[in-house]
Amino acid sequence: MDFFVVQILTGLSNAAALFLVASGLSIIFGVTRVVNFSHGSFYMLGAFIGYSLMTVLPGFIGFWASILLAGVAVGVIGLIVEMGVLRPIYKSPELFQLVATFGVILVIQDLTLLIWGPDDLIGKRSPGFEGVVKIGDQLLPSYDLVLIFLSFLVLGGLWFLFNKTRVGILVRAATQDREMVGALGVNQSWLFSGVFFLGSALAGIGGAAQLPKGGADLLMDFNILAPVFVVVVIGGMGSIPGAFVAALIISELNVFGVQLLPQSTLVLMFVVMAVVLIFRPWGLFGRPETLGSHGSQGPPEAPLRAFSGRLWLALAAAAIALTAVPLFGGTFLQVLLADVIIACLFATSLHFILGLGGLVSFGHAATFGGGAYAAALLVQYAEAPMEMAMLFAPLAAGLLALVIGWFCVRLSGVYFAMLTLAFAQVVWSVAFQWGDVTGGDDGILGIWPSAWASGTTAYYYLVLTLGLGGIATLLFMAYTPFGYALRGGRDSALRSEAIGINVRLVQWSAFIFAGFMSGLAGALFVFAKGSIFPTELEIARSFDALIIVFLGGVQSLFGPLAGGVVFTLLQDWLSRFEYWRLFLGLMIIGIVILLPNGLVGVGQWVRNRLGAAPGKPEEEAA
Amino acid sequence: MYRKLVGLTAAAAMAANVMGTAAFAADTIKIGDINSYKRLPGHTIPYKNGAVLAIETINAAGGVMGKQLELVSRDDQGKPGEAIKIAEELFTSDEVVMISGSLFSHVGLALASYAGQKKRLYLAAEPLADALVWGKGNRYTFRLRPSTHMQASMLAEIAAENPAKRWATIAPNYAYGKDAVAAFKKALMAKRPDVEFVTEQWPGLFKIDAGAEIQALEASKPDAVYNVTFGGDLAKFVREGELRGLFKDRLILGLLTGEPEYLDPLKDEAPEGWVVTGYPWYDIAEPAHKAFVADYQKRWDDYPRIGSLVGYNTMLSIAAAIEKAGSTETEALVDAMKGLTLDTPSGEITYRAIDHQSTMGAWVGTTTVKDGKGKMIDWAYKKGANYLPSDAEVKKLRPATD
């Protein structure tokens, strides 16, 4: 009995730390609709700043003052990010801001490394709460009780703020209808800034308050990101009590999961999230998203133009240039370009559902890695030749997309995104955990091309043919009736239904087709690298594709190509420098602010300015 | 137009490549180095410092075959695919003679597979996976650091001498953790068939829920605990375990726990009385090692970690191999590496011809806290050669014949 009490209290104290961080994210999303990937970085900053403050401020008062001051400091940093980075791009396409927050992650990572150095820091114990409390014959650290108390304090404080103060009521009003609040004369930008300050400060406090339970290290930002997003989504985006209940559920399940099924902890929370979203598509306490929220910011997307003659010429020139590369370029240029083409195919397949279908997937790595694993497993266990594996991989990835899509396309917006993420994590954990078949994180090795394609140039031509073929097919599909139906469903689901289009079916088919192509990219990848590991199924891999699509420009067919070329080359080039993440982050932020419609925005800007014919995208020739 | 920007970036990237190749005359020998400098800087930066120190020392003494050595270091972002691309670039653009490095096992394994396919030499410095030289070993891959199997066997030897019968294990839920537990269990059961493993805990790597894990371990009432967690996980495990009384009157073994990378962040909260593998650099009396520590502190104004020693020994091994081969040709280097014997600050090591594993050993001792810092006392250096399986067994473990 005592054992269970202690287990439950342990879970509660874990929930407390999680709730502090998640509530901040939930508030920010609720009001600003910004999916703030950098929230984990604010949490990490809170821990580092709190650590430094605790070394100078002694005693009980110093400890709690440090936590509070860390919160304020992180809140100010959040404010700077909001005003400097996000405010210029609120009018960009939906979710475009996540690219900017990704840039912020990179910048904060390197600055933290620069300021605090590479070593892990272990947190100071809380003065007055160093010991344990005896419950029956079980021991519980007394600081756990402090954390539980703190979480209720914050929950109560937020409840008071949002229900009993004018500012809080305005914030709640803004969560429900931003435009109406604006129309009533409330200065939105100050509301946004205030909310960002509060949300970031909560993350900072969360980071500093967990110091006595652990410490500060450079991996904290990514490690907390997935759990807080899960908590926010299960609770319902924007709902504080939801975040609280979800944090509780996740933490208690984890504590008992450790006891009963020690291996389950990796995937448990994602399974819970998937189940919740399947039965309650808007989370436990969330509200359905308003219809047509896609593109509600800024002007509607311009219809796609037919390819002009000049564009055809330019594309042909690009293809010829790429074909000629082995004649003048070195071996490494071919390897690099093969990587670029694979990234472009992967991103273009995501753009097909994201840009044309309005379905923002956070789990596109599932089909990329899925295809790669399918090919590798076939080679490993059936000793299949490369050709057969490459044929099989897209089919397997398409099948995977068929299953995942069936669950996901009923949802929309951020909930769709998070459900795809959950499924991707489940696929990841299968690859990771099922060591006997997949090799676990030691991966599958020795997956090399057939003899005829094993030379660098031969494989380059193979990637060029299949990669460009895949990209061309994806572009072509945009102009077929299927592509039109997909875009129709994105722009107005109601009207599309009215004219007899089965929007869900079209979206599901698009999801499968995109998965098929992403699987092809995965197959090309695995034979280029010779091995496959669960890293290719990780969230970071899905983010790569998202960044490329948004950076390039979500509203143009050529966006993912421009993004793929620039992002891959920038990364390759910058990674030679010691603080390359700082530069890459700053460059991404710079591009995002200067070109709020993505890289292709430059072409459109010039075109509008000069009134000239459509610019010919030459990005492939780079 | 944007394509100009794209073109410009690409051009700049290519120009950097071209200049990189042209700028160096033929009288340097280039060595490619790939490691996760951003993913786990606390471990990889000491490695790099050790490697750079070795290169500088060798060059100051006249280099190798009359040529200066040059290290080209690159960050792999902790991604195997990225590491392969960089390896290709190092060989074809930078024209390195061989590559070394990596810390993560999966990156090491990917590079090993690449080395085998492309017939290029790779000296794995830090990855611990047993498969690197056994199950997935190949002609072109060698490894310096004592593997999971070797270090776990050293602890199993201690465990076997202890009366403890009920054992519990806790290890991060990924390949290294699983290998470390499997190797330990096998080695211990071989010597003590009467022991029993009462629970196995598998927290996610760097995602430990320490309170819950301790509760679960405590509930199984073990006599002894075998710990494989490290880094931030270890700090949480130690603090929470200390508070909840898990370590009281129990034998606790810690794999790698004594390495400064993991022990030092704990400061005065370092666990006391654990039996661990590690690196007591402060107490090693051999003159060669003393000189290494002095040089290192002079050059970097910091003390060496185990990564520093591994980085240093890696570069010494490469220099010795080139010297022995009298050539920078891959095949000649591979032949030279087989059975290569050299002196290092940690004693003489040999790269075994049979499985390409070096015989570098590890230090096993007991942890204590002295002057507010974790230290190892009563330690002994265990020679790596004594913890490797017999030749017949190695032949079974390693399908590669070369």
Interface residues (C-beta under 8 A of the other chain):
Chain A: F3 V6 Q7 T10 G11 S13 N14 Q109 L113 P118 D119 D120 L121 I122 G131 V132 Q138 L139 L140 P141 D144 K213 G214 G215 D217 L218 L219 M220 N223 N254 V255 V258 Q259 P262 Q263 T265 L266 G330 T331 F332 L333 V335 L336 D339 F432 Q433 G435 G440 D441 D442 G443 L445 G446 W448 S454 T456 F525 A528 K529 G530 S531 F533 T535 E536 A562 V565 V566 L569 L570 D572 W573 S575 R576 E578 W580 R581 L595 L599 V600 G601 V602 G603 V606 G615 K616 P617 E618 E619 A621 A622
Chain B: M1 Y2 R3 L5 V6 G7 T9 A10 A12 A13 M14 A16 N17 Y37 K38 P41 G42 I45 R74 D75 Q77 G78 K79 P80 G81 I84 K85 E88 E89 T92 S93 S105 H106 L109 A110 A112 S113 Y114 G116 Q117 A129 A131 K136 N173 Y174 A175 K178 T199 E200 Q201 W202 P203 G204 F206 K207 D209 A210 G211 A212 E213 Q215 A216 A219 G231 G232 A235 K236 R239 E240 L243 R244 G245 D264 P265 L266 K267 E269
